[in-house]
Amino acid sequence: MIIDGHSHLFQARWPCDNLPQNVDVLGEVDWQSLVAGLSEIGVEKVVTLAQEMTRVWDAWLGSNKLAADLQRKCPEQILGVAGAEALDKQDKFNAARLKEVETSVREHRLRGLLLTPPYGHYFANDKRVYPFYQKAVELDIPIYFHQAAQFGETVLAPMKYARPWLLDDIVIDFPDLRINVEHMGYPWTEELIAVMAHAPNVYTDISALFRRPTVLAWNLVLAKEYGVINRVIYGTDYVGSDIRHYLQQLKDEVEYCRVEINKTLKRSGWPTLTEEEIDGMLGGNVARFLKIT
């Protein structure tokens, strides 16, 4: 089993006053090529996350309605995840968005929630955000956290909001909440893994780390040494609708996980990953995280 556990497939950037409500706004989508390409690579599922970014860009990556419609359009392959800004532009608890998340899960069967505290300019352990965690436990859905530094040059996500240790209060207060920390909490990976070591419901993904192969390899060594390698998830973090480009990235990264990571580990004199550990990273771990049967 291979699962892309973190993508924004078909979730392009849209202004808030013109959010996509369904797949039709994307134009012609070659679903046959997507399904055939996924099958050829061996990818069974793709998790696509909507993302609200109103506090910094007044925009979204896609929308919750689009994520739901994508899932309806391609139910065997696509799993949709909702996005939300926990605080509104007035820096108050975003009750309207919490209600939308509940509707997205109960009525449209979305499989999780993405929160991005650094982009929303709030601390993850801010008690004003706790109703979102309570609701996730109630709905039995996981939360994806962008709890890592921003990639790129424009500073829209101050690093003070991104530290993984801020999640420690959450895992103590909500021990049943399933959490995935994106990008291995870069650059504070060992800090994140220390949280994972005492919080069995915390996972992390390796998306966007392939451009730093030695760093990725070392982070996997840390996960193995701390005994949490079975909670590391593969993901592309792909943003866009170019199916050919997406499939090529998938193919390259899956092959990299299968072959190149252990080559880098051997060259560095570090412990290698077992086939079972690599298989878990490519699919089994995220299947457990999302409760995919």
C-alpha positions as CSV (number, residue, x, y, z in Angstrom):
1,M,0.0,0.0,0.0
2,I,1.2,3.5,-0.9
3,I,-0.6,6.6,0.2
4,D,0.2,10.2,-0.5
5,G,-0.6,11.3,3.0
6,H,-0.2,15.1,2.5
7,S,-1.0,16.9,-0.7
8,H,-3.0,19.9,-1.9
9,L,-3.9,18.2,-5.2
10,F,-6.3,20.5,-7.2
11,Q,-6.1,23.0,-4.4
12,A,-4.7,26.1,-6.1
13,R,-4.7,29.6,-4.5
14,W,-8.1,31.4,-4.7
15,P,-9.3,34.7,-3.3
16,C,-11.8,34.5,-0.5
17,D,-14.5,36.3,-2.5
18,N,-14.3,33.6,-5.3
19,L,-13.7,30.3,-3.7
20,P,-14.2,27.2,-5.8
21,Q,-17.4,25.3,-4.8
22,N,-17.0,22.2,-6.9
23,V,-14.8,20.4,-9.4
24,D,-16.4,22.1,-12.4
25,V,-14.5,25.3,-11.8
26,L,-11.2,23.4,-12.5
27,G,-12.1,22.9,-16.1
28,E,-11.4,19.6,-17.8
29,V,-9.8,17.1,-15.5
30,D,-8.4,14.0,-16.9
31,W,-9.5,11.6,-14.2
32,Q,-8.7,8.6,-16.3
33,S,-5.1,9.6,-16.5
34,L,-4.9,10.3,-12.8
35,V,-6.4,7.0,-11.8
36,A,-4.3,5.0,-14.3
37,G,-1.1,6.8,-13.2
38,L,-1.7,6.2,-9.5
39,S,-2.4,2.6,-10.3
40,E,0.9,2.3,-12.3
41,I,2.9,3.7,-9.4
42,G,1.0,1.6,-6.9
43,V,-0.6,4.6,-5.0
44,E,-4.0,3.6,-3.6
45,K,-5.0,6.9,-1.9
46,V,-4.2,10.6,-2.1
47,V,-5.0,12.9,0.8
48,T,-5.8,16.4,-0.4
49,L,-6.0,19.2,2.1
50,A,-7.8,22.5,1.8
51,Q,-6.1,25.4,3.6
52,E,-7.5,28.7,4.8
53,M,-5.0,31.6,4.8
54,T,-7.2,34.6,5.3
55,R,-5.1,36.1,8.1
56,V,-2.1,36.5,5.9
57,W,-3.2,36.3,2.2
58,D,-7.0,36.8,2.3
59,A,-7.0,33.6,0.3
60,W,-7.4,29.8,0.4
61,L,-5.8,26.8,-1.2
62,G,-9.0,25.4,-2.7
63,S,-11.9,25.3,-0.2
64,N,-13.6,22.8,2.0
65,K,-16.4,22.4,-0.5
66,L,-13.9,21.7,-3.3
67,A,-12.2,19.1,-1.1
68,A,-15.5,17.4,-0.5
69,D,-16.4,17.5,-4.2
70,L,-13.0,16.1,-5.2
71,Q,-13.7,13.2,-2.8
72,R,-17.1,12.6,-4.3
73,K,-15.7,12.7,-7.8
74,C,-13.0,10.2,-7.2
75,P,-14.0,8.4,-4.0
76,E,-11.7,5.4,-4.3
77,Q,-8.6,7.4,-4.6
78,I,-9.1,10.9,-3.0
79,L,-9.6,11.6,0.6
80,G,-10.4,15.3,1.4
81,V,-9.3,17.2,4.5
82,A,-10.9,20.5,5.6
83,G,-8.9,23.6,6.4
84,A,-9.7,26.4,8.9
85,E,-8.3,29.5,10.5
86,A,-9.0,29.0,14.2
87,L,-9.0,32.7,14.9
88,D,-10.7,35.3,12.6
89,K,-9.3,38.6,11.4
90,Q,-10.4,40.3,14.6
91,D,-8.2,37.8,16.5
92,K,-11.3,36.1,18.0
93,F,-12.4,32.5,18.1
94,N,-13.7,31.6,14.7
95,A,-17.1,30.0,15.6
96,A,-18.3,30.1,12.0
97,R,-15.4,28.1,10.7
98,L,-15.7,25.5,13.5
99,K,-19.3,25.0,12.4
100,E,-18.2,24.7,8.8
101,V,-15.7,22.0,9.8
102,E,-18.3,20.0,11.6
103,T,-20.6,20.2,8.6
104,S,-17.8,19.2,6.3
105,V,-17.1,16.1,8.3
106,R,-20.7,15.1,9.3
107,E,-22.4,15.8,6.0
108,H,-19.6,15.7,3.4
109,R,-17.4,13.0,5.0
110,L,-14.1,14.9,5.0
111,R,-11.5,13.0,6.9
112,G,-9.6,15.5,8.9
113,L,-8.7,19.1,9.6
114,L,-5.7,21.3,8.7
115,L,-4.6,24.0,11.1
116,T,-1.7,26.4,10.4
117,P,-0.8,28.4,13.5
118,P,2.2,30.1,12.1
119,Y,0.2,31.4,9.1
120,G,-2.7,32.3,11.4
121,H,-0.3,34.1,13.8
122,Y,-1.4,32.3,17.0
123,F,0.2,29.8,19.3
124,A,-1.1,26.2,19.0
125,N,-1.7,26.0,22.8
126,D,-3.8,29.2,22.9
127,K,-6.9,28.2,24.9
128,R,-9.1,30.1,22.4
129,V,-8.3,27.4,19.9
130,Y,-9.2,24.5,22.1
131,P,-12.8,24.1,20.8
132,F,-11.3,22.9,17.5
133,Y,-9.4,20.2,19.3
134,Q,-12.4,19.2,21.3
135,K,-14.5,19.0,18.1
136,A,-11.8,16.9,16.4
137,V,-11.9,14.4,19.3
138,E,-15.7,14.4,19.2
139,L,-15.8,13.8,15.4
140,D,-12.9,11.3,15.6
141,I,-10.9,13.1,13.0
142,P,-7.1,13.8,13.0
143,I,-5.6,17.3,12.8
144,Y,-2.8,18.2,10.5
145,F,-0.6,20.9,11.9
146,H,1.8,23.0,9.9
147,Q,4.0,23.3,12.9
148,A,7.2,24.0,11.1
149,A,9.1,26.9,9.6
150,Q,7.8,28.4,6.4
151,F,9.5,27.4,3.2
152,G,10.5,30.2,0.9
153,E,11.7,33.8,1.2
154,T,8.6,35.8,2.1
155,V,8.1,35.7,5.9
156,L,4.4,35.2,6.4
157,A,4.6,32.6,9.2
158,P,6.7,33.9,12.1
159,M,8.8,31.1,13.6
160,K,7.7,31.9,17.1
161,Y,4.4,30.3,16.3
162,A,5.9,27.3,14.7
163,R,7.8,25.5,17.5
164,P,6.7,21.9,18.0
165,W,6.9,22.0,21.8
166,L,3.8,24.2,21.7
167,L,1.9,21.0,20.9
168,D,2.9,19.4,24.1
169,D,0.1,21.1,26.1
170,I,-2.4,19.8,23.5
171,V,-1.3,16.2,23.6
172,I,-1.5,16.3,27.4
173,D,-4.9,18.0,27.4
174,F,-6.3,15.9,24.5
175,P,-4.7,12.4,24.8
176,D,-7.1,10.9,22.3
177,L,-6.5,13.5,19.6
178,R,-4.6,12.2,16.5
179,I,-2.1,14.8,15.2
180,N,0.2,14.9,12.2
181,V,3.0,17.5,12.3
182,E,3.9,18.4,8.7
183,H,7.5,18.5,7.4
184,M,8.9,16.7,10.5
185,G,8.6,20.0,12.4
186,Y,11.6,21.4,10.4
187,P,14.0,22.6,11.6
188,W,13.1,21.5,15.2
189,T,12.7,17.8,14.3
190,E,14.3,16.4,17.5
191,E,12.1,18.6,19.6
192,L,9.0,17.2,17.8
193,I,10.3,13.6,18.1
194,A,10.7,14.2,21.9
195,V,7.0,15.0,22.0
196,M,6.2,12.0,19.8
197,A,8.1,9.7,22.2
198,H,5.6,10.3,25.0
199,A,2.5,11.0,22.8
200,P,1.5,7.8,20.8
201,N,-1.1,9.7,18.8
202,V,1.4,12.1,17.3
203,Y,2.7,11.4,13.8
204,T,4.8,13.4,11.4
205,D,5.3,13.6,7.6
206,I,8.3,14.0,5.4
207,S,6.7,16.2,2.8
208,A,8.9,19.0,1.3
209,L,12.1,17.5,2.8
210,F,13.3,15.7,-0.3
211,R,15.2,18.8,-1.5
212,R,17.5,18.3,1.6
213,P,18.3,14.6,1.3
214,T,20.9,14.4,4.0
215,V,18.7,16.3,6.5
216,L,15.8,14.0,5.6
217,A,18.0,10.9,6.1
218,W,19.3,12.2,9.5
219,N,15.7,13.0,10.7
220,L,14.7,9.4,9.9
221,V,17.6,8.2,11.9
222,L,16.4,10.3,14.8
223,A,12.9,8.8,14.4
224,K,14.3,5.3,14.4
225,E,16.5,5.9,17.4
226,Y,13.6,7.3,19.4
227,G,11.3,4.4,18.4
228,V,8.8,6.5,16.5
229,I,9.7,5.5,12.9
230,N,6.3,3.7,12.7
231,R,4.6,7.1,12.9
232,V,6.4,8.8,10.0
233,I,4.2,9.4,6.9
234,Y,5.1,10.0,3.3
235,G,3.5,13.0,1.5
236,T,4.3,15.1,-1.5
237,D,2.9,18.5,-0.4
238,Y,2.0,18.9,-4.0
239,V,0.0,22.1,-4.8
240,G,-1.8,22.4,-8.1
241,S,-3.7,20.5,-10.9
242,D,-1.0,19.4,-13.3
243,I,-1.7,15.7,-13.2
244,R,1.4,14.7,-15.2
245,H,3.7,16.8,-13.0
246,Y,2.1,15.4,-9.9
247,L,2.4,11.8,-11.0
248,Q,6.1,12.3,-11.9
249,Q,6.8,13.8,-8.4
250,L,5.0,10.8,-6.9
251,K,7.0,8.3,-8.9
252,D,10.3,10.0,-8.2
253,E,9.7,10.3,-4.5
254,V,8.4,6.8,-4.0
255,E,11.5,5.5,-5.8
256,Y,13.7,7.7,-3.6
257,C,12.1,6.2,-0.5
258,R,12.5,2.7,-1.8
259,V,16.2,3.0,-2.9
260,E,18.0,6.3,-2.3
261,I,17.4,7.0,1.4
262,N,19.2,3.8,2.4
263,K,22.1,4.7,0.1
264,T,22.4,8.1,1.8
265,L,22.3,6.5,5.2
266,K,25.0,4.0,4.2
267,R,27.3,6.7,2.8
268,S,26.9,8.6,6.1
269,G,27.6,5.6,8.3
270,W,24.1,5.8,9.8
271,P,21.6,2.9,10.5
272,T,19.5,2.0,7.5
273,L,15.8,1.5,7.4
274,T,14.2,-1.9,7.1
275,E,11.9,-2.8,4.2
276,E,9.1,-2.9,6.8
277,E,9.9,0.6,8.0
278,I,9.9,2.0,4.5
279,D,6.6,0.2,3.7
280,G,5.1,1.7,6.8
281,M,6.3,5.2,5.9
282,L,4.9,4.9,2.3
283,G,1.4,3.8,3.4
284,G,0.8,1.7,6.4
285,N,1.4,4.4,8.9
286,V,-0.9,7.0,7.4
287,A,-3.6,4.3,6.9
288,R,-3.4,3.7,10.7
289,F,-3.4,7.5,11.3
290,L,-6.5,8.1,9.2
291,K,-8.2,4.8,10.2
292,I,-8.4,3.6,6.7
293,T,-9.5,-0.1,6.6
